[in-house]
Structures are given as structure tokens and as C-alpha cells.
Amino acid sequence: MTEKTPKEIFVDKIAEYFKNFGIISADSRLDLKKLEKFYVLYTELIEWNKKINITAITGESEFIKRHIIDSAFLFKIFDKRGKSIMDIGSGAGFPGIVLNILNPALNIVSIESVLKKCNFQKNISRKLNLENFKCLNLNIFSYKNYSESLDAITTRAAFNVNELINLIEKIEFNKSFDLYLFLSNLNEAKKIADFKYKTKLIRLDRILFYKTDYSFRLIAKYTAAPK
């Protein structure tokens, strides 16, 4: 019996986590080529990190759990009718890159204010042939060109609760959209929903609670509309 390669071991770990956490059903067939792209993402990030500090998470198992699996949990709550997503403050591309690997048909715009991180996203999206992914290097508060086709906005780790409230209020949008926020606890989700916005109507739609072996978190889905 031949010994497994580092790539095969990496892919096996991801596949096991996907099934154990119910991100995919136990009887679903995993697309091996998609899972192998996660290995390319990891090795490329490690190489970049040797020259430019992109992430503090460099251990293989920790990277899989804290970046790939954590990002992929969004699919357990994501409205599958949504086709166009804006990912705000995604760092090295989480969850945006992960979402696009798993579903290349999604149109994803990543907004990242740190140039080196945005450059990494552009590089890895080309390397992985993610045709419907693009990264814009700018501050979200200076962004004005919201597309009418945008269905959802997500942010995973870029803001605290008060900053999220400020972000929601200042987003210039003239139609309803879904908002997916990775949060630490239920009080944060309620504070965002109960805040008296001047220009937006916000409704807490549903919450996904999840626990990995490193943390307890939740993803809150809101519907947002201009008043």
C-alpha cells in the first residue's frame, strides 16, 4: 500500500470535516478537484506568508478548521437562490474564496482594504481559475458602485458589533438584500437586529449555531431593505 501524499492527507481531512459537521450530506459525493483547490490555496498562502505577513494561522489543521471549515459553514444557512455576494473585509479571502471554490457559479466581489491581502486574493483566484471572483482594494465606506444584481453581503471577522451597525446603516442600497454575519453570541445578533436604523429596515431571519473543536460561534442571517 502506497503512502498518501501531503495533498491527499490534506484533502482527506477536509472531506472528513465536511461530513462530520454536516456541511455536506454523508451520502454526497465530494468533488475531488474542488477539494484539491483548497490544498493549492493553503500552500500558496504559506509561500506568500514567508515574504509578506498575510495570516497568523499557518498550521495545516488549524488552517483547515479556522479558515476553510468555518467559512464553509455559511452554506448551511445560505439562501441558494442568491447568486451574487459581496464579502467585506475578507483578509486572505475567507469566506469568499472558499465559497467560490465550492460553488464556482456564484459571483463574488471581495472588498479588502489591505493591499497585500487583496493582491493575494487576486493571485489565488487566477491560479484556481475562479472566473466569477474579483477583489477590490478599497475601504467599504468609500464604495458606491453597488450592483442591482447583488443578492447578499457577508463579513466574517472584520468588524465588532458597533462597527457592523455603522456599516449596515451606511451601505447605499436601494433594494432588499440578505446579510450574513459571523458573530460570537446571541446578544450580538439581537443588538444588530434591535438597533433603530435611520435608513434601513433590518429583520433577523434565522441563526445557525455551530461548535467546532476550537470555538462556539453563530452565523446570523438578516434581511435588509431601505426604508
N, C-alpha and C positions, 0 to 999 in steps of 0.2 A: 504493500500500500504506500503510495507516494505521499510525502509530507505536504500539507497545504501551504500555499504561498501567503505572504502577508496580506495581499489583496483578498484572497479567498477567506482568510480568517476575519478580516475587517467586514466583508460583505455578510458573512455568516452571523456576526454579532448584530448587525443592523436588522437583518431578517428576523432574528430571534426576538429582538426588542419590539419590532413592528407587530409581530403576532402576540407576544406576551401582553402588550399594552392595548391590544385591540385596535391599533391604528389601521390594520387591515384584518379581514376575517381570516380565521385559521385555515379555511379551505381555499383561500385565494392563491393564485399563482403569482409569485413575485417576478417582476421583470428584472432579470439579472443585469441587463445593460444599464438600467436606471440605477440599480444599487452600486454598480461599479463606478458610476459617476461620483458617488459620494467619496469613494477612495481617492479619486483624482482631485476632488475638492480638498480633501484633507492633506494630501501630500503637497499640493500646490501651496496651500496656506502655510504649511510648515516651512517650505522653502522661502516664501516671502518673509516669514516671520524672523528668519535668520538675519535678514538685512534691514527690515522695516518692522517695527512693532505693530502688529495688526490685532493680535489677541493674546490674552494671558493663558488661555486654555489650549494647551498643546499636547497633553497626554491623549493617546488614542481612545481609551474607554471613556474618559471624561468628555472629549470632543463629541463622540457619538451621542452620549446621553444629554449633555448640556446644550448642544447646538442642533444636531440632526433630529434626534427624537423629540426634544422639546418643541422644535419648530413644527414637526410633522403632526403633533397633537392638534394643530389648527384644523386639520382635515376632518377631525371627529365632530366639529361644530360648524364647519364652513358650509354655507349655502351653495350647493352645487350649481345653482343657476348663475352664480356670479362668474363672470369671465374676465373682468379687468380689475386689478388690485393695485393699490399704492401701498408700499411698505416704507414706513417712515423711520429713519434712524436705525438702519439695519446693520450697521457695522460692517462685518465681512460678508454680509448677505443672508442674515437669518431673521425672519424665516423666508425671505423672498427667493433666494437661490434654491432652498430645499423644496419649496412649493413648486417651482418651475421644473425642477428635475422630476418630481413625482407626477406633475401634470403639465407637460410642455405646451398644451393648448391655452393655458392661462396667459393673459397679457399682464405683465408685472412691471411697474415702474418703481424703482427703489430710489428714495431720497436720502442721500447721505452727505452730511456737511463736512466730513473729514476726507480730504482729497485722497490720501493714500489708501483708505478703505474703499472709496469709490473706484479707484483705479484697479484695486484687486478684484472687485466685482466685475468690472468691465473685462478684465483679463480672463477670469474663470468662466464667464458667460460665453466668451468666444471659444475657449478651449473645450467647453462642454456642448457647444453648438446650441445654446439656448436662444433661439431666434426671436422669442417673444418677451425677452427680458432686456431692460435697459436701466442704467444707473445715472442719476443726475447729481452732480456735486453742487449742492446748494443748501441753504437753510430753509426749512419748510415754511417759515414765516415770511419769506420773500417770494414764495412760489405763488403764481397767479393763474397759470395755464391749466386749470382743472378741466379734464375732458368730460363731456356729457355722457360718454360711454362708461365712465368709471363706476364700478358697482360696489367696491368695498375698500376700506382703508384699514391697515393693521399696523401696530407698533408693539415691539416685544420688550425692549429693555432700555429705551432711550429717555423716558420721562418719569417723573414722580406724579402723584395724583393731581396736585395743583397745576403742574405743567400740562398734564393731559386735558384738564378742564379748559385751560387757556388755549390749547391747541384746537380743541373742538369748537370753541367759540370763534376762533379766528379763521378757520377753514372757510374759504369763499366758494360756496357750492350752492347751486340753485335747483337741486333736485334731491330726492331722498337717497340715502346710501347706507350700507352696513358698516359697522365699526367693530373691529375685533381687537380687544386689548388684553395683553398678558399681564395679570395682576397677582399680588401676593395674598390677598384675603378678601373676604366678602364685604367688609366695611369699605374698602376702596371702591368696589363695584357699586355699592349703594350711594357713596358720596358723589360719584360721577353721574349717576342716574338722577339723583335728587337735586343737583345744583340747578339754580334758576338762571338758565341761559337767556341772553338778550336776543340772540339771532337764530337759535336752533331749538328744535323740539327733539328731546332725547328720550328714548324708551329702552329700558333693559329688556331684552328679548329672551335670552337664556344664558346659562352659565355651565361651563364644563369644568368640573373639579378633577384634578388628577394628581397622583403622587408617584414620583419616581424614587429611586433609592438615594437621592440627594436632596429632594425638596418636595414640599406640598405647594401647588400653585393652582391657578384657575385662569381660564380664558372667558372673558365676558363678551357676549355679542349684543350690541346695541343697534337700534335703527335710529338714524339721524335724518332730520329734514329741516329745511329752512322754515322759519315762522312766516 
